[in-house]
Amino acid sequence: MKKELFMRKIRERGMRIILSNDPLFDSYTVQSFRELKGFIKYINFDCQIKKSGGCKDWPDSSNCCCNDCLSSVGYFQQMIDSDFVYYARRFNAKTGFWRKEKGCALPHKMRSVTCLTHHCNYKNHKHCTKDLEGFSTGMVMIKERLNKLRKDLYIDN
């Protein structure tokens, strides 16, 4: 997506841009946060994306559980200014960061906490206990810890 259109989308959403040259900006902690998020790629969410775009739990959807990726701009709350071009290049005007047959176009370390921790209801996984939203309790704990760290950093990517 063109940078101007992406900036308009971000402003419509009310997203905050964080300046990386701010003296309070902690690039070391941001990198640690991204590395922690990268570990989530090793968790098997059992996604089965089909050529139609749907998956095992959302077969009629064109983009599975990521339907709101476009309107939410990947569920980001804030974005670092130095990452703006990276996200703008990967954001599609019709599907957000979603890609048919592939899923998210972003690597795990660059996704929002919401996108990293959401998964289908695990109805076929008897070893998982679930909260009311359908998350396993382990994922709820990971999500809470990532959200706390994100809040402490004042960033979301």
KAWOGI-V394622 format. One record per residue. N is the residue number from 1. NEAR is the number of other C-alpha atoms within 10 Angstrom. Layout:
[[N | NEAR] [N | NEAR]]
This chain:
[[1 | 15] [2 | 13] [3 | 15] [4 | 10] [5 | 12] [6 | 20] [7 | 17] [8 | 11] [9 | 17] [10 | 21] [11 | 12] [12 | 12] [13 | 15] [14 | 11] [15 | 17] [16 | 17] [17 | 18] [18 | 17] [19 | 13] [20 | 15] [21 | 11] [22 | 8] [23 | 7] [24 | 9] [25 | 16] [26 | 12] [27 | 12] [28 | 8] [29 | 13] [30 | 19] [31 | 13] [32 | 12] [33 | 20] [34 | 16] [35 | 14] [36 | 13] [37 | 22] [38 | 16] [39 | 11] [40 | 16] [41 | 12] [42 | 8] [43 | 9] [44 | 8] [45 | 14] [46 | 13] [47 | 14] [48 | 17] [49 | 19] [50 | 18] [51 | 11] [52 | 14] [53 | 20] [54 | 22] [55 | 22] [56 | 13] [57 | 16] [58 | 17] [59 | 15] [60 | 12] [61 | 14] [62 | 20] [63 | 25] [64 | 24] [65 | 17] [66 | 23] [67 | 14] [68 | 15] [69 | 21] [70 | 18] [71 | 16] [72 | 17] [73 | 22] [74 | 22] [75 | 18] [76 | 20] [77 | 20] [78 | 18] [79 | 21] [80 | 17] [81 | 14] [82 | 13] [83 | 14] [84 | 14] [85 | 15] [86 | 13] [87 | 22] [88 | 19] [89 | 13] [90 | 17] [91 | 23] [92 | 19] [93 | 14] [94 | 10] [95 | 18] [96 | 23] [97 | 22] [98 | 25] [99 | 17] [100 | 17] [101 | 16] [102 | 13] [103 | 20] [104 | 19] [105 | 17] [106 | 17] [107 | 11] [108 | 20] [109 | 20] [110 | 19] [111 | 23] [112 | 24] [113 | 24] [114 | 15] [115 | 16] [116 | 20] [117 | 21] [118 | 18] [119 | 19] [120 | 18] [121 | 17] [122 | 17] [123 | 11] [124 | 8] [125 | 10] [126 | 8] [127 | 8] [128 | 16] [129 | 13] [130 | 17] [131 | 12] [132 | 7] [133 | 11] [134 | 17] [135 | 20] [136 | 21] [137 | 13] [138 | 11] [139 | 20] [140 | 17] [141 | 13] [142 | 16] [143 | 18] [144 | 13] [145 | 13] [146 | 21] [147 | 17] [148 | 12] [149 | 16] [150 | 19] [151 | 11] [152 | 10] [153 | 17] [154 | 17] [155 | 21] [156 | 25] [157 | 21]]
